């Protein structure tokens, strides 16, 4: 019915000025009219201009400003035309909310000079914001920039959005009645094929979305990291133990039992099972000795090492706990140089914000061989990060309980024009390696970084909770672009 009305009206008239008015005049549903116009426009029967109109109303704060004037204008008006007034006097004579907003907005508009004493920079000003608010109340239309400004100051709110069409005219394929094209090839159609008119095929139309799985951005970047490690000859370590003992997570790494990271505010300890079932006793004894009295050229920490602390179960705080197990297993047999890597989840009792989660992924790499030096570590790291597309890398000394020397790794973010910390590295201490039974001349160089932070950079994600966790937008996961680290970071 709406289609007949539209095509019939255009037969004798030049245009339909407004779809809403047309629907009212012809007693039609506007939604139906919009759908018909959209369809006819797609087939070239008509030309139409889409219209979107927002209706705005003042917030309670906006209504107050429209009646009394904006805080910045009131603040300016309270400053004498000649001379100065103290900031304390202004605070005393003005309403607290007016003073708070006005003392920010008035200097920003360069109306006043702020300090212990306040003076005017200009003699007269117009309260343009109040005028804008009054125009909104009168139903007048304002430009987009003005509306954006008022919205950002939370002075207006959108009450309704109207969509429709204007300037509806005849199109290149106009006809008083839509042609019905055959949807199936019947025997009769084929017998009269010379007279048959088929519907034009729309090569620009999108196909039906495939009901299939989608790779998460973290999985895509993880695959890139794994490929780089494998290309460089690394073996992947088994990381299936989310629950670990404090011994392997802390003590075996020569991290003292009074270290802040071992506090319940930083680590998730388990209630059940609260302790580990067994540990390699001979190795435990050597770790205890190096903690208490040192060895291997170290003085140790000179405290009473407690077995009950080492037995406590926790959610691993880093995948270096896996590295300590792998190196201990490596020390049991004839020494063979190894390159290991791991990528898996770790858990820390941290406050959640836009860049931190209590659960995240750690990427770790290590090389175990004789005679390794800091030069080897720097060379491997430069090669590793260059394969990620990050050529500008720099290092600075830092402290880690289980590496000495240690280096913080920073990369240059071209988009932001600043250096960002991207990882940590170092050489594992003799106090960690030699109690395991590794030869004296064996060195282990290692480094670690998060998986989430580079993924956030590559996918332009400002909040880590939009990337990982229960707040992830599944639509965004389905629509995220294919990511090549080397290309996107170059």
N, C-alpha and C positions, 0 to 999 in steps of 0.2 A: 504494500500500500504506500509506504514512504517512497519507494523507488518510482512508482508511477507518478506520485505527486511532484517529485523533484524534476524528473525528465519532462513531465507535462508542463510544469511551470516555466521551465527554460525554453520550451518551444515557442512561447509567446512573449517571453521577457528576456532582458539582457543578462540579468544576474540575480542571485539570491544574496542580499547583503549580509545576512546574519542567520546562522543555522538555528539559534535559539528562538528568534522571533518567528522564523518560518515554521518551526514546530508548534509554537503557540497558535499562530494564525490558522494552521491546517489541522489543529487538534491531534497532533502526533507526538509520540514519545521522543524526546530529544536524543536519547541514547540510540534508538533505532535509526533516527535521521543521521546521526554521526556515522554509524556503521555503514549505512547505505552510501553516504558521500565518500567514505574511505574506499569502499569497493568500486564505485563508479569511477573514482579518480584513478584507481589502479589500472583500470582497463581503458583509460583515455576518454571516457564518455564526457567527463567534466574536468574543469580545473578548479582548485580550491586552495584556500590559504588556512593553515591550521592556526588556531587562536588559543592561547592559555592566559587566563586572568586570575590573579590572586586577590582575595579580599582580606584587608588588614584591619585589625583593631588595636587599640592601645592597651598595654598591660597596666596594672595598677600603678606602677612606677611612672609609666608614660602619661597616664591621666593626671597624676600629681604634677608632673613637669608642665603639662599643657595648661594647668590651672594656675600654678604658682611661679612658673619659670624654671629653667634648668639650674642645677646646683652651681655650675660654673658661672652662670650669669648672676646668681645671688651672691656667690663668692666675690665676683668682680665688683658688684654694686656695693658690697660692704667695705671695699677698699676706698679710702678718701681720694678725691680727685687730685689733691695736692698733698705731698708729704707721704708718710708711711704709717703702717699699723703693724703691731707685733702679731706674730703668728698665734701667740697665746690668746690675745684679745679676740682674734677672729674665731678661734676655737670656742671661746666663751660665748660669743654673741650669735653664732650660727648653730643650727641644728646639727647634731653629730653626723647624720647621714649626708647632709648638704656639705658640711666641711670636708668629709672624707672624699666624696666624688669631686667637689669643686676644686679642692687643693691639687687634684691630679689633672683635671681637664683644663682649668684656666691657664696654668703655665704651658700645657701642651699646645693650646691655641695661641700662645704668646700674647696673652692679655695682661699678665702680671709677672713680676719678678719675685721669685720665692727666696726666702731665707729666714733668719730670725725676724727680720722686718719685711713686710710685703708692700710693694708699690705698683702702680699701674704702668704698663708699657704704652698703652693707648688711652685716650680720654673717653672714647665712646665705642660701644660694640652693639651688635644686634644679636638678639637671642634667636638665631636661625633655627636651632633645634626645636624650640617651642613653636615657631611658625610651621615647621614641617609637621609636628604632631597635630596642630590645629587643622592643617590641610587634610590629614588622614581622617580626623573626626568629621570633616565636612564631606568626605567621600571623594576627594580629588585624587587623581592619579599622580604618583611621583616616579622619578626615574629609578632605574635599578640600583645605581650606586647609593642614592639616598636611602632607599629601602634597606639595602645591605647594611649601611651604617647604623640605622635605627634598630635593625634586628640584632646586630652585634652588641649593641648597648642594652638589649633586652627591653626596649621601650615599646615594641610592637610585636604582634603575633598574628600569624596567618590563620584566619577562621574558616576559610573555604577556598577551594580551587575550582575554577570553572574551565572546561575545555570545550571547544567547538570549532566551527569553520566560518570564514567570511569570504566575500568576493567569489562566490560559487558561480562559475560561468561554463558555457559549452566548451567541451574539449575537442581535440582533433578527430575523435571517433564518435562524436555525438550522434545519437539517434533517439527518436521519441520513445523507442522501446528497446530494451536490451535484447540482443540476439542470443538465442539459446543454441549452444553448440553441442553436437552429440558427444556423450561421454563414453560410449562404447561403439565399436565397429560391428554393426549388424549386417546381415546378409543384404538387406535393402540398401544400406549405405554403400556397400561395396558394388552393388549392381548399378548405382548412380554415382560412382566415385568422381566423375567429371564435374558434377554439380555440388559435390560435397565440400562444405566449408568447415574446416577444423579450427579449433581454438588454438591461438598462437602459444607456442611453448615458452614459458618464462624461465630463461636460463639463469636469471639472477635470484630466483626464489631459493630459500634455504630449505634443505631437506629436514626430515624429522630427526630430532636429536637422538643419538644412539644411547640406549639404556645400558651403559657399560661403566666399569670402574674407572677411576681417575687417580693418577699418581699425585701424591702430596708433594709440595715444593721441597720439604725436608728430605723426602726419599730421592728426589731428583738430584739435589746437591750432594746427598750422601753417596749416591752412585758415582758422581764425578770425583769425589774425594777417594773413594775406594779404587776407582780406575787408575788414578794417579799413583797411589801407593803400589798397586800391582805392577804398573809400568816401571816403577823404580825398584822392583824386586823384593817387596815386602810380603810377609806372610800374615794372615789375619789371625789374631788371638781369639780364643773362645771367651765370650763375655756373657754367658748365660746365668751367672750368679749375681742377681740383684742384691741378695742378702749376703753380707760378708762379715767376718769377724773383725773386731778392732785390731787384732794382731796383724792381719794381712793388709788392712786398710791404713793403719797408722804405724804400729810398732815396727814392722818389718821395713818400713821406709825411714826408720830412724827419726820419727816424729815423736817428741816427748809426750808423756801422758798428761802433763798439765797444759798442753798447747790449747789455745782458745777454740780451735776447730773441733776439739773433742768434747766441747760443751754441748749440752742438750739444746741450747739455743741455736746451734749451728748444724747439728747432726740429728737424724732420726734414729733413735735406738729402739729395738724391738722389745715388746713385753713377753711375747711367746713365739718361738723359743728365745729366751733372753741371753743365753750363752751358747757358745760353740761346743760341739761334741768332742772334737779332738784336734790337736795341733802337733806338728813334728817336734817332739820334746827336745832332741839334741839341738835343733835349730833355735827353738825358743830360749834355751839356756844361753846360747851365744848372743842372741839379741838382747836378753836381759843384761848380760855382762857388759856389752858395749854401751848400753844406755846408762848403767850405773857407774861403771869405772872406766869406760873407754876401751881403746885398743886400736890397732891398725893406724897408729899415728894420731889418735884422737883422745882427748881427756874425758869424753862422754858428757853426760849431763849432771852427774854427781847427785842423784836422788834415788829413793827407794822405788824400784820398778815393781809394780803390782800385777800379778797374774790375773786377778779378777777383772782388772781393767782391760787386759788384752783379750779376755774371753767374751766380752760383751758383743752381742750381735747388733748389726746396724744395716741400714740401707746405704750401700757404698756411696761415698762422697766424690769419688773419682775412679776412672778406669785404671789408674796406676796400681790399684790393688790387684788387678789382673796381671799387670806387668811384673809385680813382685812375685806372684806365683809362678809365672813363666820363667823368670830368671832363676828362681830356686830350683825348678825342674831341670833347667839347662845345666846348672852346676853339678847335678848328680852324676853325669856321665862325662866322657872325654869332651873337652871344650870344642864347640863348633861356632864360628861367627854366625850371627842371626840378625835379620831385620824383621821387626814385628810392628803391626799396627792394630788398632781397634777403634770402632765407632759404636757407641751404645749409650744407654741412659745412665745418668747419675742423679743423686738426690741430695739436696741440702735444705736445711730448715731456714730458708730466707724469706724476707718480706717480699710479697709479689707486687711488682710494678710493671711499667711498660717495657722494661729491659731485663727483668729478672723473673724467673719462675723457681718453684721448689723442685721441679723435675725438668731436666734438660739433657742434651746429648753432649758428650765429650769426644773429641777426635784426638787420638794419641798415636805417636810414632816413636820408635826407639831402634837404635842400632847398637849391637853388642859385638865388640871386636877388640883386638889388642892394639894398644898405642893410640887410641883415638884422642883428638885434641879439640879445643874450642874452634880452631880453624876448620876442622871437619864438620863440626856442628853448624857453623855459619854457612859453609858451602852447601851442605845438604838442605838447609832451610831456604837459602836463596833459590836453589833449584826447585824445591817443593812449591814455594809460593809463586815462582815464575810460571809454573804450570797451571796455577790458579788464575793467571793473568795479572798478578800483582808484582810489578818489577821494582817499585819503590819500597824497600824494606829497610828498617834500621833497628838496632839493638841497643839496650842500655842495661847496666847491671841491676840486679834485684836480689831478693832473698827468698829461698825455698828451704824447708827443713831437710829435704832429701837430695838436693842437688847443690853442688859447689864446684866451680862457679855457676851462677844462674843468670839468665838473660830474659828480659821482657822484650817481646817482639811487637813492633808497631808497623803499620802499613799506611800509606798515604792514600786518602780518599779524594780522588780528583773532583768528584761532584761537590763535596763540602769544602775542599781546599784545606784539609787538616789531617794531622796524624792521629790514628786511632789504634788503641791497643788491641791486638788480634790474637795473642797467644803468649805462652810462657815456655821456657826451655832451660836446659842445663845439662851438666854431667853428674850422674848419680854418684853419691858420696861413697868412699871406701867403707865407711861404717855401715852402709846398707848392703854393698855387694859382697864384701869378703866374709861376713858371717854366713852367707849362703853357701860358700865354698868355691866361689869363682877364683881363678888365678889372680895373683897380685897385679899383673900387667894388663888385665882386661879392663876396659873402660866401656861405659854405656852412656851414649848421648841420647837425649829424649826431648820431645816437645809436645805440647798439647794446646788445643783451642776448642772453642765451642762450635757446634754445627748451626745453632740458631742464628747467631750474630751475622755470619756471612750470608745466610739465606735471607735474612731481613734486608740486608743491603741489596742483594741481587733482585729481590722481588719488591723493593720499595715499600717495605712494611714498617710502620712506625711503632706498632705495639706488638710485643712478642705474643700476647694473648690472642691476637688475630691469626697467628701462625700455628700455635701449638696449645692444646688444651680444649676444655669444653666450650669455649666461646668462639671457636673457629667457624667462620662463615662457609658452609659447604658449597654454596654457589661460587664463591671465590676460588675454592679448590678445583672445581670443575672447569673454571674459565681461565686459570692461571696459564701463563705462556710457557712454552718450552724454553728451558734455560741452558745456555752453554756458558760455563764460567769464564773460559778464556776470552770469548767474544764480548760478553756483557761487561767484564771488568776492564777490558782494554781501554 
